[in-house]
Amino acid sequence: MKVKYFSDTDTAHVEFTARGVHETKEISENIYIDIDEKGNIVSMTIEHAKANAGLWEFSYQEMSRQTA
């Protein structure tokens, strides 16, 4: 996964996989997802990222599987 932030446009781009994009879908006014031919998500674009997604800070945490 790759996360890119473009400060000049306040846009975040999250790339989940390097597969080819078949279609872009508008989820809301400022959120778009790219999907492959099978309908799987490839990437997501968030416009006005700081205001819409609270992108002031980014962290990544992998959670281990919980067992009962």
N, CA and C atoms as a LAMMPS dump frame, in Angstrom:
ITEM: TIMESTEP
0
ITEM: NUMBER OF ATOMS
204
ITEM: BOX BOUNDS ff ff ff
-5.0000000000000000e+02 5.0000000000000000e+02
-5.0000000000000000e+02 5.0000000000000000e+02
-5.0000000000000000e+02 5.0000000000000000e+02
ITEM: ATOMS id mol type element x y z
1 1 1 N 0.857 -1.167 0
2 1 2 C 0 0 0
3 1 3 C 0.903 1.23 0
4 2 1 N 0.488 2.216 -0.783
5 2 2 C 1.208 3.479 -0.845
6 2 3 C 0.231 4.61 -0.55
7 3 1 N 0.663 5.555 0.267
8 3 2 C -0.144 6.741 0.556
9 3 3 C 0.659 7.947 0.109
10 4 1 N 0.058 8.749 -0.753
11 4 2 C 0.705 9.972 -1.221
12 4 3 C -0.167 11.154 -0.842
13 5 1 N 0.458 12.226 -0.37
14 5 2 C -0.268 13.446 -0.032
15 5 3 C 0.304 14.582 -0.851
16 6 1 N -0.587 15.304 -1.541
17 6 2 C -0.202 16.431 -2.386
18 6 3 C -0.639 17.716 -1.686
19 7 1 N 0.304 18.39 -1.033
20 7 2 C -0.039 19.561 -0.221
21 7 3 C -0.566 20.72 -1.056
22 8 1 N -0.125 20.843 -2.307
23 8 2 C -0.58 21.965 -3.141
24 8 3 C -2.073 21.891 -3.456
25 9 1 N -2.643 20.676 -3.452
26 9 2 C -4.078 20.523 -3.726
27 9 3 C -4.836 19.923 -2.543
28 10 1 N -4.133 19.64 -1.446
29 10 2 C -4.717 19.012 -0.257
30 10 3 C -5.459 17.735 -0.648
31 11 1 N -4.753 16.903 -1.426
32 11 2 C -5.323 15.657 -1.928
33 11 3 C -4.5 14.476 -1.441
34 12 1 N -5.19 13.434 -0.975
35 12 2 C -4.523 12.195 -0.575
36 12 3 C -4.887 11.109 -1.57
37 13 1 N -3.914 10.292 -1.906
38 13 2 C -4.132 9.167 -2.814
39 13 3 C -3.601 7.911 -2.132
40 14 1 N -4.487 6.944 -1.92
41 14 2 C -4.117 5.687 -1.275
42 14 3 C -4.176 4.592 -2.329
43 15 1 N -3.037 3.997 -2.615
44 15 2 C -2.958 2.925 -3.609
45 15 3 C -2.863 1.6 -2.862
46 16 1 N -3.877 0.766 -3.026
47 16 2 C -3.92 -0.519 -2.344
48 16 3 C -3.202 -1.613 -3.113
49 17 1 N -3.233 -1.521 -4.423
50 17 2 C -2.605 -2.519 -5.293
51 17 3 C -2.199 -1.851 -6.6
52 18 1 N -1.325 -2.488 -7.34
53 18 2 C -0.84 -1.921 -8.599
54 18 3 C -1.629 -2.42 -9.812
55 19 1 N -2.76 -3.084 -9.571
56 19 2 C -3.581 -3.56 -10.695
57 19 3 C -4.086 -2.387 -11.522
58 20 1 N -4.422 -2.648 -12.762
59 20 2 C -4.936 -1.623 -13.654
60 20 3 C -6.321 -1.141 -13.237
61 21 1 N -6.575 0.132 -13.48
62 21 2 C -7.868 0.733 -13.148
63 21 3 C -8.819 0.554 -14.318
64 22 1 N -9.988 0.017 -14.031
65 22 2 C -11.013 -0.178 -15.044
66 22 3 C -12.042 0.951 -14.998
67 23 1 N -12.351 1.424 -13.784
68 23 2 C -13.383 2.441 -13.63
69 23 3 C -13.139 3.238 -12.35
70 24 1 N -13.498 4.51 -12.382
71 24 2 C -13.454 5.366 -11.203
72 24 3 C -14.873 5.687 -10.799
73 25 1 N -15.167 5.502 -9.508
74 25 2 C -16.506 5.776 -8.996
75 25 3 C -16.448 6.894 -7.969
76 26 1 N -17.401 7.815 -8.075
77 26 2 C -17.505 8.899 -7.108
78 26 3 C -18.327 8.399 -5.926
79 27 1 N -17.711 8.37 -4.76
80 27 2 C -18.38 7.916 -3.547
81 27 3 C -19.124 9.089 -2.9
82 28 1 N -18.495 10.228 -2.899
83 28 2 C -19.112 11.468 -2.428
84 28 3 C -18.449 12.605 -3.191
85 29 1 N -18.789 13.822 -2.855
86 29 2 C -18.273 14.975 -3.597
87 29 3 C -16.747 15.015 -3.646
88 30 1 N -16.071 14.514 -2.614
89 30 2 C -14.617 14.611 -2.533
90 30 3 C -13.898 13.28 -2.395
91 31 1 N -14.604 12.174 -2.575
92 31 2 C -13.987 10.858 -2.427
93 31 3 C -14.285 10.013 -3.659
94 32 1 N -13.212 9.461 -4.234
95 32 2 C -13.319 8.637 -5.437
96 32 3 C -12.562 7.34 -5.215
97 33 1 N -13.105 6.243 -5.757
98 33 2 C -12.371 4.984 -5.717
99 33 3 C -12.163 4.488 -7.136
100 34 1 N -11.029 3.863 -7.334
101 34 2 C -10.71 3.215 -8.601
102 34 3 C -10.857 1.721 -8.391
103 35 1 N -11.506 1.058 -9.342
104 35 2 C -11.698 -0.383 -9.247
105 35 3 C -11.139 -1.073 -10.493
106 36 1 N -10.801 -2.348 -10.318
107 36 2 C -10.298 -3.127 -11.447
108 36 3 C -11.467 -3.774 -12.194
109 37 1 N -11.164 -4.588 -13.172
110 37 2 C -12.211 -5.218 -13.996
111 37 3 C -13.127 -6.138 -13.198
112 38 1 N -12.642 -6.661 -12.06
113 38 2 C -13.439 -7.569 -11.238
114 38 3 C -14.204 -6.842 -10.137
115 39 1 N -14.065 -5.515 -10.08
116 39 2 C -14.768 -4.736 -9.073
117 39 3 C -14.022 -4.582 -7.766
118 40 1 N -12.762 -4.999 -7.726
119 40 2 C -11.941 -4.86 -6.524
120 40 3 C -11.322 -3.467 -6.458
121 41 1 N -11.217 -2.927 -5.251
122 41 2 C -10.65 -1.591 -5.104
123 41 3 C -9.155 -1.602 -5.414
124 42 1 N -8.729 -0.617 -6.183
125 42 2 C -7.331 -0.438 -6.542
126 42 3 C -6.752 0.734 -5.755
127 43 1 N -7.484 1.855 -5.739
128 43 2 C -7.003 3.035 -5.039
129 43 3 C -8.163 3.943 -4.652
130 44 1 N -7.859 4.917 -3.81
131 44 2 C -8.86 5.875 -3.356
132 44 3 C -8.227 7.263 -3.358
133 45 1 N -8.98 8.258 -3.8
134 45 2 C -8.537 9.642 -3.792
135 45 3 C -9.458 10.444 -2.881
136 46 1 N -8.856 11.238 -2.002
137 46 2 C -9.618 12.088 -1.096
138 46 3 C -9.198 13.531 -1.345
139 47 1 N -10.116 14.325 -1.86
140 47 2 C -9.852 15.747 -2.077
141 47 3 C -10.159 16.505 -0.792
142 48 1 N -9.459 17.621 -0.573
143 48 2 C -9.585 18.41 0.661
144 48 3 C -9.361 17.482 1.857
145 49 1 N -8.276 16.727 1.805
146 49 2 C -8.012 15.637 2.743
147 49 3 C -7.916 16.089 4.194
148 50 1 N -7.306 17.218 4.453
149 50 2 C -7.174 17.655 5.845
150 50 3 C -8.535 17.965 6.452
151 51 1 N -9.404 18.593 5.699
152 51 2 C -10.732 18.949 6.207
153 51 3 C -11.677 17.75 6.205
154 52 1 N -11.653 16.939 5.151
155 52 2 C -12.618 15.851 4.996
156 52 3 C -12.217 14.55 5.677
157 53 1 N -10.935 14.321 5.823
158 53 2 C -10.492 13.043 6.384
159 53 3 C -9.619 13.223 7.621
160 54 1 N -9.49 14.453 8.092
161 54 2 C -8.664 14.692 9.259
162 54 3 C -7.218 14.282 9.029
163 55 1 N -6.723 14.494 7.83
164 55 2 C -5.382 14.036 7.468
165 55 3 C -4.311 15.015 7.953
166 56 1 N -4.27 15.214 9.246
167 56 2 C -3.218 16.039 9.844
168 56 3 C -2.061 15.15 10.265
169 57 1 N -2.397 13.911 10.541
170 57 2 C -1.397 12.953 10.976
171 57 3 C -1.753 11.6 10.39
172 58 1 N -0.746 10.844 10.012
173 58 2 C -0.976 9.522 9.446
174 58 3 C -0.185 8.499 10.245
175 59 1 N -0.831 7.421 10.598
176 59 2 C -0.122 6.327 11.261
177 59 3 C -0.653 5.009 10.718
178 60 1 N 0.151 3.983 10.852
179 60 2 C -0.211 2.655 10.383
180 60 3 C -0.001 1.696 11.532
181 61 1 N -0.99 0.87 11.781
182 61 2 C -0.876 -0.107 12.849
183 61 3 C -1.494 -1.413 12.37
184 62 1 N -0.698 -2.45 12.344
185 62 2 C -1.195 -3.768 11.956
186 62 3 C -1.685 -4.469 13.22
187 63 1 N -2.923 -4.895 13.18
188 63 2 C -3.525 -5.524 14.339
189 63 3 C -3.406 -7.035 14.21
190 64 1 N -3 -7.685 15.28
191 64 2 C -2.918 -9.14 15.262
192 64 3 C -4.299 -9.729 15.446
193 65 1 N -4.453 -10.929 15.008
194 65 2 C -5.74 -11.619 15.106
195 65 3 C -6.025 -11.922 16.569
196 66 1 N -7.225 -11.598 17.008
197 66 2 C -7.634 -11.863 18.38
198 66 3 C -8.211 -13.263 18.475
199 67 1 N -7.804 -14.018 19.459
200 67 2 C -8.36 -15.353 19.666
201 67 3 C -9.11 -15.386 20.985
202 68 1 N -10.174 -16.145 21.018
203 68 2 C -11.007 -16.211 22.238
204 68 3 C -10.52 -17.276 23.179
